[in-house]
Amino acid sequence: MNRITEQEFKQFSEYIKLHYGIHLKAEKLSLVASRLNRELAGRNFNNLSDYLSYVVADRTGQAAVTLLDKITTNYTFFMREPAHFYFFRDKVLPYLASTVKDKDLRIWSAACSSGEEPYTLAMMIDEYFGPEKAQWDTKILATDISNQVLEIAGKGIYTKDKIAALPAAWKLNYFRELDGEQSVLADRIRNEVIFRKLNFMDKVFPFKRKFQVIFCRNVMIYFDNKTKYQLIDKLYDLTEYGGYLFIGHSESLDRNATRFKYVMPAVYRKG
C-alpha cells in the first residue's frame, strides 16, 4: 500500500466522523494504515482516496461494513468495570423490582461489542429474580455498529480464558463446554439478549418506549465533545424518569452540560 498522505487521512477522517461519529486524530494515521493495508492491497487500490471513493459508491453498504470492522476496536470482557455490575445488582435491580409495575424491564447495552456486557447483565438478572423471573419480561436490547462482532455475540461462544473470572456457579449454571477450549452460553441466557445493528449517528433511533437502564460504555472516548453531548441528549430523552445511564470509567460528563444527575463515578440518573 502506498503511504497515506495527511490530506488523504484528513478526507478519510472527516468521512468517518460525519457518518459514524468516530473522531480519528492525526496520530491514528499509522494505525489506520496498518488496519486497512490488506483490504486496499486485496482490492488493488493504490491510495486511501480511491478506496474511500469505492466505499462511498458502493450502494450495497457492504464496503462500509467492512471498513467499520477494520477500524473499530471491539475490546471487552465479562464483568468489565465490575463496580458497575455490583451497583446494578445491589441498587438498580431492587429499585426496578419495586417500581416497575408491569414487570417489563427495558435495558439497553448500547455498544455491546462481542456480547460480554449484555450477557453479564442477563446472568445477573437471572440470578437476582430466581424463580420469579418467569413473571418478568427481562429481555435486553444489545446494539453495535459492527456486523462482525454482532455475529460473534449472537453465537454466545467464548474461550475458557474469557470466562475464567466469572463466578463458578455462573460457569456451572449458564455455560456448556463445547470442547477443551470453548464454552457456549445456555439458550435461556442467549435468548434473553436481542442483538441489533445501530449507528449512533442516525438522526432517529427506532425505539417506541424508553429504557430504565442504558449501558453506553467506552464508546464516547472516540467522539469529540459536540458528538458526545448530542448522543447524551438522545440517551437522556430515551431514559425513563429515575432511570440510569452507565458510561465507561475513562469517560465523564460535565455536570453543567448534561441533564443527567451524577450518582457515582461513571453512573448517572435521570431526575
Rosetta silent file (secondary structure, phi, psi, omega in degrees, C-alpha in Angstrom):
SEQUENCE: MNRITEQEFKQFSEYIKLHYGIHLKAEKLSLVASRLNRELAGRNFNNLSDYLSYVVADRTGQAAVTLLDKITTNYTFFMREPAHFYFFRDKVLPYLASTVKDKDLRIWSAACSSGEEPYTLAMMIDEYFGPEKAQWDTKILATDISNQVLEIAGKGIYTKDKIAALPAAWKLNYFRELDGEQSVLADRIRNEVIFRKLNFMDKVFPFKRKFQVIFCRNVMIYFDNKTKYQLIDKLYDLTEYGGYLFIGHSESLDRNATRFKYVMPAVYRKG
SCORE:     score description
SCORE:     0.000 S_00000001
   1 L     0.000  135.805  176.350    0.000    0.000    0.000 S_00000001
   2 L   -66.183  155.991  179.385    1.233    3.447   -0.835 S_00000001
   3 L   -62.258  137.428  177.408    1.926    5.800    2.018 S_00000001
   4 L   -79.987  126.498  177.660   -1.169    7.683    3.248 S_00000001
   5 L   -81.840  162.178  179.376   -0.767   11.423    2.886 S_00000001
   6 H   -63.094  -36.302  179.568   -2.011   13.837    5.519 S_00000001
   7 H   -66.874  -42.075  177.090   -4.581   15.216    3.070 S_00000001
   8 H   -61.844  -43.083 -179.192   -5.921   11.739    2.313 S_00000001
   9 H   -66.209  -37.665  178.206   -6.163   10.956    6.002 S_00000001
  10 H   -62.194  -45.635  178.433   -7.962   14.249    6.673 S_00000001
  11 H   -61.349  -44.191 -179.803  -10.525   13.450    3.964 S_00000001
  12 H   -63.755  -47.479 -177.702  -10.942    9.931    5.309 S_00000001
  13 H   -66.196  -33.438  176.858  -11.302   11.003    8.952 S_00000001
  14 H   -65.733  -39.118  177.616  -13.887   13.653    8.029 S_00000001
  15 H   -64.146  -45.826 -178.921  -15.967   10.980    6.289 S_00000001
  16 H   -62.902  -42.466 -179.265  -15.726    8.628    9.298 S_00000001
  17 H   -66.867  -42.575 -178.152  -16.684   11.372   11.746 S_00000001
  18 H   -63.644  -40.832 -172.878  -19.638   12.580    9.659 S_00000001
  19 H   -94.014  -25.703 -174.005  -21.128    9.129    9.170 S_00000001
  20 H  -130.440   -2.858  176.302  -20.129    7.265   12.335 S_00000001
  21 L    79.730   -6.963 -175.981  -19.144    9.890   14.918 S_00000001
  22 L   -77.987  126.256 -177.290  -15.664    8.412   15.370 S_00000001
  23 L   -98.850  102.082  179.860  -13.023   11.106   15.753 S_00000001
  24 L   -89.985  107.375  179.631   -9.754    9.863   14.233 S_00000001
  25 L   -74.193  163.293 -175.182   -6.971   12.115   15.463 S_00000001
  26 H   -57.405  -33.617 -178.403   -3.859   12.729   13.355 S_00000001
  27 H   -70.440   -6.688  178.316   -1.802   10.334   15.469 S_00000001
  28 H   -88.156    0.892 -176.212   -4.092    7.489   14.348 S_00000001
  29 H   -55.717  -49.983 -177.692   -2.802    7.684   10.769 S_00000001
  30 H   -65.882  -34.776  177.922   -0.339    4.802   11.119 S_00000001
  31 H   -65.140  -45.770  177.991   -2.938    2.656   12.934 S_00000001
  32 H   -61.006  -42.460  179.929   -5.487    3.193   10.160 S_00000001
  33 H   -59.532  -44.934 -177.803   -2.825    2.405    7.549 S_00000001
  34 H   -68.025  -35.731 -178.431   -1.916   -0.888    9.203 S_00000001
  35 H   -75.320  -28.568 -177.470   -5.551   -1.962    9.615 S_00000001
  36 H   -97.691   -5.576 -173.442   -6.537   -1.153    6.039 S_00000001
  37 H   -53.793  -50.139 -177.355   -3.372   -2.363    4.349 S_00000001
  38 H   -66.668  -38.741 -179.579   -4.677   -5.832    3.440 S_00000001
  39 H   -64.167  -43.520  179.836   -8.076   -4.525    2.294 S_00000001
  40 H   -68.006  -42.244 -179.873   -6.521   -1.980   -0.051 S_00000001
  41 H   -65.374  -40.466 -178.602   -3.980   -4.443   -1.389 S_00000001
  42 H   -66.083  -26.038 -179.926   -6.620   -7.125   -1.915 S_00000001
  43 L  -105.831    8.957  174.439   -8.742   -4.750   -3.996 S_00000001
  44 L    60.127   37.965  173.254   -5.752   -3.262   -5.846 S_00000001
  45 L   -90.133  137.298 -178.716   -6.227    0.281   -4.606 S_00000001
  46 L   -88.324  -17.246 -178.048   -3.130    2.450   -4.792 S_00000001
  47 L  -154.493  168.729 -176.322   -4.220    5.008   -2.205 S_00000001
  48 H   -69.323  -32.676 -178.778   -6.741    5.741    0.519 S_00000001
  49 H   -64.382  -42.218  178.720   -8.698    8.250   -1.573 S_00000001
  50 H   -64.547  -39.625  178.970   -9.513    5.667   -4.241 S_00000001
  51 H   -64.607  -42.817  179.578  -10.614    3.224   -1.547 S_00000001
  52 H   -63.378  -39.265  177.316  -12.846    5.834    0.092 S_00000001
  53 H   -61.415  -38.801  177.382  -14.439    6.618   -3.282 S_00000001
  54 H   -63.682  -43.448  179.756  -15.178    2.910   -3.666 S_00000001
  55 H   -62.541  -44.640 -178.384  -16.806    2.785   -0.200 S_00000001
  56 H   -65.180  -37.087 -175.756  -18.963    5.840   -0.925 S_00000001
  57 H   -79.176  -17.425 -176.262  -20.040    4.491   -4.326 S_00000001
  58 L   -72.327  109.019 -176.816  -20.989    1.028   -3.046 S_00000001
  59 L   -74.450  -19.791 -178.800  -24.796    1.003   -2.956 S_00000001
  60 L   -74.121  -23.188 -177.826  -24.950   -2.336   -1.103 S_00000001
  61 L    84.231   -6.080 -176.813  -23.330   -0.859    2.018 S_00000001
  62 H   -67.692  -35.695  179.801  -21.075   -3.898    2.376 S_00000001
  63 H   -63.264  -39.385  178.141  -17.910   -1.898    1.710 S_00000001
  64 H   -67.454  -37.237  177.011  -18.783    0.465    4.569 S_00000001
  65 H   -60.908  -46.547  179.191  -19.453   -2.527    6.847 S_00000001
  66 H   -62.086  -43.128  178.831  -16.015   -3.954    6.039 S_00000001
  67 H   -58.694  -47.592 -179.363  -14.393   -0.564    6.608 S_00000001
  68 H   -61.439  -42.362  179.774  -16.012   -0.196   10.031 S_00000001
  69 H   -62.432  -29.356 -179.164  -14.972   -3.682   11.080 S_00000001
  70 H   -76.651  -36.569 -170.692  -11.390   -2.800   10.156 S_00000001
  71 H  -100.037  -13.409 -179.345  -11.100    0.490   12.036 S_00000001
  72 L   -87.578  147.615  178.271  -13.201   -0.078   15.161 S_00000001
  73 L  -103.084  114.602 -176.703  -11.726   -1.510   18.339 S_00000001
  74 L  -109.101   69.002 -177.467  -14.035   -4.091   19.883 S_00000001
  75 L  -101.187  122.049  177.649  -12.287   -4.775   23.158 S_00000001
  76 L  -160.327  171.995  177.167  -14.402   -6.052   26.032 S_00000001
  77 L  -162.188  164.116  179.622  -14.667   -8.856   28.557 S_00000001
  78 L   -62.734  139.196  178.059  -17.070  -10.323   31.107 S_00000001
  79 L    60.145   31.871  177.109  -17.547   -8.181   34.246 S_00000001
  80 L   -65.401  134.228 -175.359  -15.569   -5.299   32.767 S_00000001
  81 L    53.810   67.352 -169.012  -15.540   -2.433   35.296 S_00000001
  82 H   -59.759  -26.303  179.710  -17.158   -4.672   37.938 S_00000001
  83 H   -56.766  -33.560  177.978  -18.310   -1.828   40.220 S_00000001
  84 H   -63.671  -44.159 -177.487  -20.997   -1.064   37.634 S_00000001
  85 H   -69.876  -36.081  176.900  -22.366   -4.577   37.721 S_00000001
  86 H   -67.232  -38.593  176.906  -22.382   -4.719   41.517 S_00000001
  87 H   -65.080  -41.943  177.130  -24.226   -1.387   41.610 S_00000001
  88 H   -59.451  -44.205 -178.993  -26.684   -2.737   39.027 S_00000001
  89 H   -69.951  -44.804 -169.841  -27.257   -5.853   41.145 S_00000001
  90 H   -88.140  -26.186 -176.240  -27.395   -4.203   44.573 S_00000001
  91 H  -116.789  -47.937 -173.016  -29.125   -0.888   43.795 S_00000001
  92 H   -73.985  -48.263 -178.849  -30.696   -0.808   40.358 S_00000001
  93 H   -61.350  -44.229  175.318  -32.378   -4.215   40.267 S_00000001
  94 H   -60.239  -38.053  177.666  -34.048   -3.788   43.707 S_00000001
  95 H   -62.430  -46.854 -179.441  -35.255   -0.345   42.585 S_00000001
  96 H   -66.227  -41.159 -178.599  -36.699   -1.763   39.359 S_00000001
  97 H   -60.777  -30.837 -176.711  -38.223   -4.779   41.109 S_00000001
  98 H   -93.710  -15.023 -173.918  -40.134   -2.481   43.461 S_00000001
  99 H  -115.374  -23.301 -177.387  -41.182    0.227   40.989 S_00000001
 100 L   -85.153   98.617 -171.621  -41.826   -1.420   37.617 S_00000001
 101 L   -72.980  -31.242 -177.986  -45.480   -2.385   37.981 S_00000001
 102 L   -88.092    4.477  177.032  -45.947   -4.002   34.560 S_00000001
 103 L    57.579   33.513  178.926  -42.884   -6.234   35.133 S_00000001
 104 E  -113.773  100.775  177.593  -41.361   -5.098   31.841 S_00000001
 105 L   -83.352  134.541  178.684  -37.650   -4.366   32.187 S_00000001
 106 L  -124.904  100.215 -174.956  -36.185   -2.299   29.365 S_00000001
 107 E  -122.377  134.351 -175.428  -32.407   -2.433   29.439 S_00000001
 108 E  -123.757  121.054  169.223  -30.131   -1.388   26.574 S_00000001
 109 E   -94.918  101.664 -163.326  -26.487   -2.362   26.097 S_00000001
 110 L   -89.298    0.373  172.561  -25.717    0.393   23.604 S_00000001
 111 L  -153.245   71.578 -162.169  -22.244   -0.635   22.415 S_00000001
 112 L   -78.818  -14.439 -178.759  -22.324   -4.344   23.086 S_00000001
 113 L    51.123 -130.168 -174.051  -19.319   -5.458   21.024 S_00000001
 114 L   -86.825   14.663  166.408  -18.966   -9.267   21.209 S_00000001
 115 L   100.131   -6.973 -175.848  -21.732   -9.645   23.793 S_00000001
 116 H   -61.692  -38.064 -178.723  -19.993   -9.998   27.141 S_00000001
 117 H   -65.506  -55.205 -179.209  -21.707   -6.939   28.658 S_00000001
 118 H   -64.824  -33.267  178.247  -25.353   -7.822   27.877 S_00000001
 119 H   -68.710  -34.860  174.750  -24.796  -11.479   28.728 S_00000001
 120 H   -61.188  -44.804  178.246  -23.317  -10.465   32.094 S_00000001
 121 H   -62.100  -40.942 -179.104  -26.452   -8.406   32.746 S_00000001
 122 H   -63.900  -41.454  178.572  -28.670  -11.315   31.677 S_00000001
 123 H   -66.787  -38.552 -179.978  -26.947  -13.731   34.070 S_00000001
 124 H   -65.835  -40.858  177.939  -27.164  -11.197   36.880 S_00000001
 125 H   -65.465  -42.898  179.541  -30.886  -10.678   36.276 S_00000001
 126 H   -60.458  -43.755 -179.533  -31.496  -14.425   36.151 S_00000001
 127 H   -68.317  -38.720 -176.595  -29.697  -14.923   39.453 S_00000001
 128 H   -66.700  -48.403 -174.870  -31.439  -11.951   41.117 S_00000001
 129 H   -81.373  -27.973  178.831  -35.028  -12.896   40.245 S_00000001
 130 H    57.112 -133.804 -177.967  -34.616  -16.660   40.513 S_00000001
 131 H   -61.986  -22.282 -178.657  -37.967  -18.493   40.262 S_00000001
 132 H   -78.802   -8.842 -175.587  -39.839  -15.163   39.946 S_00000001
 133 H   -60.404  -31.209 -179.303  -38.094  -14.325   36.688 S_00000001
 134 H   -60.475  -20.859 -179.375  -40.791  -16.098   34.672 S_00000001
 135 H   -83.115   -9.109 -173.132  -43.198  -13.334   35.735 S_00000001
 136 L  -112.754  151.009  166.463  -40.998  -10.643   34.173 S_00000001
 137 E   -94.877  105.680 -171.677  -40.078   -9.568   30.656 S_00000001
 138 L  -114.104   16.681 -177.253  -36.316   -9.281   31.130 S_00000001
 139 L   -64.985  140.883 -177.076  -35.056   -9.260   27.547 S_00000001
 140 E  -108.782  133.101  172.524  -32.082   -6.974   26.928 S_00000001
 141 E   -87.243  131.168  178.661  -31.519   -4.978   23.738 S_00000001
 142 E  -129.073  122.873 -177.245  -27.866   -5.047   22.627 S_00000001
 143 E  -125.033  155.046  174.136  -26.668   -2.915   19.711 S_00000001
 144 E  -157.093  163.127  179.994  -23.409   -2.253   17.920 S_00000001
 145 L   -88.269  -14.366 -173.531  -22.301   -0.707   14.650 S_00000001
 146 L   -99.671  119.127  175.468  -20.184   -3.705   13.657 S_00000001
 147 H   -61.692  -36.449 -175.921  -21.793   -6.669   11.901 S_00000001
 148 H   -61.534  -47.136 -178.536  -18.735   -8.745   12.647 S_00000001
 149 H   -74.761  -29.778  177.258  -18.989   -8.506   16.440 S_00000001
 150 H   -65.354  -35.609  177.398  -22.776   -8.870   16.395 S_00000001
 151 H   -66.310  -42.679  177.376  -22.365  -12.182   14.600 S_00000001
 152 H   -62.488  -46.133 -177.218  -19.865  -13.339   17.229 S_00000001
 153 H   -60.535  -41.795 -176.675  -22.108  -12.137   20.058 S_00000001
 154 H   -62.860  -27.735  179.986  -25.155  -13.946   18.766 S_00000001
 155 H   -74.629  -29.517  178.260  -23.390  -17.308   18.900 S_00000001
 156 L    65.875   30.330 -179.372  -22.585  -16.918   22.621 S_00000001
 157 E  -108.133  128.617 -176.545  -19.398  -18.972   22.326 S_00000001
 158 E  -137.310  147.957  178.244  -16.373  -17.949   24.406 S_00000001
 159 E   -73.294  161.063 -177.022  -12.958  -19.400   25.128 S_00000001
 160 H   -58.771  -38.530 -178.628  -12.127  -20.682   28.596 S_00000001
 161 H   -66.321  -28.225 -179.593   -9.848  -17.748   29.338 S_00000001
 162 H   -72.995  -27.722 -179.771  -12.681  -15.302   28.580 S_00000001
 163 H  -104.511    5.547 -174.401  -14.993  -16.839   31.191 S_00000001
 164 L   -59.225  -36.026 -174.932  -12.275  -17.718   33.719 S_00000001
 165 L   -82.903   -5.324 -179.220  -13.032  -14.755   36.007 S_00000001
 166 L   -73.489  153.424  177.303  -16.766  -15.483   36.235 S_00000001
 167 L   -55.497  144.453 -178.890  -18.225  -16.983   39.422 S_00000001
 168 H   -57.377  -38.280 -179.715  -18.006  -20.768   39.497 S_00000001
 169 H   -63.563  -36.319  178.422  -21.794  -21.010   39.885 S_00000001
 170 H   -66.558  -44.999 -179.543  -22.289  -18.993   36.693 S_00000001
 171 H   -62.058  -35.474 -179.916  -19.939  -21.213   34.711 S_00000001
 172 H   -74.261  -42.897 -172.971  -21.790  -24.253   36.001 S_00000001
 173 H   -86.282  -27.992 -169.756  -25.331  -22.924   35.539 S_00000001
 174 H  -115.184   -4.494 -177.883  -25.031  -20.802   32.425 S_00000001
 175 E  -127.525  149.102  174.208  -22.364  -22.409   30.212 S_00000001
 176 E  -125.222  129.142 -177.560  -21.947  -25.729   28.463 S_00000001
 177 E   -70.240  130.670  177.882  -18.490  -26.896   27.412 S_00000001
 178 L   -91.778  -43.650  177.775  -18.149  -27.410   23.667 S_00000001
 179 L  -153.812 -164.256 -177.779  -14.595  -28.711   23.615 S_00000001
 180 L   -69.183  -14.783 -173.896  -11.436  -28.302   25.629 S_00000001
 181 L  -117.832  -20.432 -172.846  -11.143  -24.635   24.744 S_00000001
 182 E  -128.549  151.030  174.212  -14.641  -23.203   24.261 S_00000001
 183 E  -132.167  152.702  179.474  -17.960  -22.994   26.084 S_00000001
 184 E  -118.457  143.457  178.472  -21.375  -21.840   24.885 S_00000001
 185 E   -68.338  146.586  175.967  -23.982  -19.939   26.868 S_00000001
 186 L   -61.697  146.209 -178.678  -27.176  -21.724   27.822 S_00000001
 187 H   -56.372  -35.063 -175.901  -30.087  -20.986   25.492 S_00000001
 188 H   -67.910  -21.601  174.034  -32.088  -19.409   28.302 S_00000001
 189 H   -89.466  -44.711  178.313  -29.409  -16.706   28.631 S_00000001
 190 H   -57.636  -39.452 -177.817  -28.687  -16.305   24.915 S_00000001
 191 L   -72.863  -10.173  178.669  -32.401  -15.897   24.266 S_00000001
 192 L   -81.317  -12.419 -175.926  -32.568  -13.067   26.799 S_00000001
 193 E  -115.203  128.635  178.072  -30.468  -10.783   24.561 S_00000001
 194 E  -106.636  115.417 -177.502  -31.704   -9.284   21.282 S_00000001
 195 E   -96.064  132.260  178.096  -28.828   -8.144   19.056 S_00000001
 196 E  -141.643  153.620  175.840  -29.362   -5.379   16.503 S_00000001
 197 E   -85.975  137.886  178.348  -27.174   -3.087   14.419 S_00000001
 198 L  -151.067  135.269  175.778  -27.311    0.619   15.292 S_00000001
 199 L  -104.343  121.070 -179.806  -25.309    3.659   14.252 S_00000001
 200 L   -61.151  -16.194 -179.547  -25.174    6.382   16.932 S_00000001
 201 L   -87.787   -4.168  174.111  -25.108    8.954   14.145 S_00000001
 202 L   -59.750  137.821 -177.373  -28.600    8.013   12.952 S_00000001
 203 L   -66.352  -36.266 -178.615  -30.881   11.014   13.418 S_00000001
 204 L  -125.732  131.513  175.433  -33.685    8.920   14.866 S_00000001
 205 L   -92.027  138.494 -170.530  -33.339    5.780   16.988 S_00000001
 206 L   -85.090   54.120 -177.743  -36.086    3.197   16.301 S_00000001
 207 L  -115.193  131.199 -179.542  -37.376    2.792   19.852 S_00000001
 208 L   -87.206  -28.053 -177.288  -41.034    3.149   20.807 S_00000001
 209 L  -124.263  157.850 -178.720  -40.522    3.025   24.576 S_00000001
 210 L   -84.541  162.765 -177.028  -37.952    4.452   26.943 S_00000001
 211 E  -102.725  147.126  173.800  -35.352    2.461   28.850 S_00000001
 212 E   -85.270  -25.243 -179.251  -34.917    2.144   32.601 S_00000001
 213 E  -142.904  131.807  173.557  -31.206    1.359   32.214 S_00000001
 214 E  -126.566  124.800  169.481  -28.713    2.202   29.468 S_00000001
 215 E  -100.939  115.157  177.557  -25.149    0.941   29.389 S_00000001
 216 L  -133.181   76.907 -167.003  -23.157    3.041   26.906 S_00000001
 217 L  -110.924  137.371  170.865  -19.594    2.402   27.983 S_00000001
 218 L    61.107   34.882  173.258  -16.205    3.053   26.395 S_00000001
 219 L  -120.423  -31.751 -177.982  -17.531    4.300   23.080 S_00000001
 220 H   -73.364   -9.808  174.254  -17.718    8.064   23.588 S_00000001
 221 H   -64.904  -16.559  179.207  -13.931    8.169   24.009 S_00000001
 222 H   -93.309   -1.382 -176.838  -13.907    8.021   20.201 S_00000001
 223 L  -105.552  153.644  168.997  -16.173   11.080   19.852 S_00000001
 224 L   -80.617  172.299 -173.232  -15.431   14.779   20.060 S_00000001
 225 H   -60.893  -40.640 -178.251  -17.336   16.808   22.665 S_00000001
 226 H   -62.847  -47.242  179.995  -20.054   18.007   20.294 S_00000001
 227 H   -64.575  -40.492 -179.535  -20.849   14.485   19.067 S_00000001
 228 H   -59.508  -48.451 -175.771  -20.650   13.126   22.607 S_00000001
 229 H   -77.604  -22.959  170.555  -23.209   15.544   24.054 S_00000001
 230 H   -64.919  -40.856  177.251  -25.521   15.158   21.072 S_00000001
 231 H   -67.439  -42.798 -179.581  -25.575   11.445   21.874 S_00000001
 232 H   -60.626  -38.762  177.361  -26.015   12.087   25.605 S_00000001
 233 H   -62.344  -41.490  177.307  -29.047   14.270   24.851 S_00000001
 234 H   -62.951  -43.880 -179.106  -30.550   11.434   22.803 S_00000001
 235 H   -64.075  -37.792  178.338  -29.873    8.955   25.591 S_00000001
 236 H   -61.588  -45.922 -178.867  -31.468   11.271   28.149 S_00000001
 237 H   -66.647  -21.971  179.976  -34.632   11.529   26.072 S_00000001
 238 L   -94.523    4.083 -178.918  -34.676    7.721   25.765 S_00000001
 239 E  -102.704  135.496  174.431  -34.344    7.174   29.524 S_00000001
 240 E   -64.560  152.176  173.699  -37.306    6.748   31.859 S_00000001
 241 E   -59.866  129.576 -176.523  -37.578    9.195   34.745 S_00000001
 242 E    88.281   -3.986 -178.697  -35.498    7.689   37.551 S_00000001
 243 E   -78.992  168.488 -172.180  -33.559    5.540   35.071 S_00000001
 244 E  -116.250  144.533  171.040  -29.807    5.021   34.998 S_00000001
 245 E  -119.129  127.222  175.095  -27.026    5.670   32.496 S_00000001
 246 E  -110.206  126.987  174.089  -23.700    3.838   32.819 S_00000001
 247 L  -118.986  175.209 -177.075  -20.686    5.146   30.887 S_00000001
 248 L   -72.939  153.707  179.112  -17.066    3.987   30.895 S_00000001
 249 L   -67.014  -19.785  176.239  -14.727    4.828   33.771 S_00000001
 250 L   -86.115    1.607 -179.519  -12.420    6.525   31.277 S_00000001
 251 L  -114.771  159.908  176.500  -15.324    8.800   30.329 S_00000001
 252 L  -154.711  159.782  177.383  -17.061   11.589   32.217 S_00000001
 253 L  -116.542  137.674  172.706  -19.866   14.095   31.765 S_00000001
 254 L   -71.154  117.530 -174.872  -19.703   17.796   32.524 S_00000001
 255 L   -65.259  -18.616  177.310  -22.446   18.181   35.117 S_00000001
 256 L   -87.666   -9.425 -176.356  -23.208   21.663   33.778 S_00000001
 257 L  -111.970    1.416 -179.879  -23.615   20.341   30.232 S_00000001
 258 L  -131.012  150.789  177.296  -25.898   17.371   30.841 S_00000001
 259 L   -84.322  -13.177  175.521  -29.367   16.917   32.262 S_00000001
 260 L   -67.985  147.194  176.879  -28.328   13.633   33.889 S_00000001
 261 E   -98.622  135.712  179.673  -27.582   13.749   37.620 S_00000001
 262 E   -68.794  133.844  176.927  -24.298   12.345   38.916 S_00000001
 263 E  -111.417  -53.452  178.344  -24.646    9.230   41.118 S_00000001
 264 E  -160.159  172.562 -177.740  -21.132    7.797   41.360 S_00000001
 265 L   -49.632  120.913  176.000  -18.129    7.560   39.015 S_00000001
 266 L    69.049   16.470  175.038  -19.455    6.797   35.516 S_00000001
 267 E  -127.508  128.471 -178.360  -23.056    6.339   36.747 S_00000001
 268 E  -131.941  163.892 -176.147  -25.777    8.954   36.128 S_00000001
 269 E  -139.997  148.208  176.383  -29.504    9.164   36.653 S_00000001
 270 L   -92.534  125.430  177.532  -32.448   10.961   35.092 S_00000001
 271 L    98.047    0.000    0.000  -34.496   13.010   37.530 S_00000001
